[in-house]
């Protein structure tokens, strides 16, 4: 049963792949031993990892999907901005 759910999840991602190519998200990553660790710059509290950079990117897409789903239910999600002040 778990395999079927995981497989269907991957099929859904492939079907939506075009959607992800329309957006670019910046992320920060580094290698820690055998793992690539990183986070989406928009969500620095949500770090994830993968054995390869491709696995890390797939995990980061999952983080993005989760955050988008949460966004529907939360009043506010922290964002960053730049402020100009007098010198």
Buried (B, 14 or more C-beta within 10 A) or exposed (E): EEEEEEEEEEEEBEEEEEEEEEEEBEBEBEEEEEBBBBBBEBBEEBBBBBEEEEBBBBBBBBBBBEBEEEEEEEEEEEEEEEEEEEE
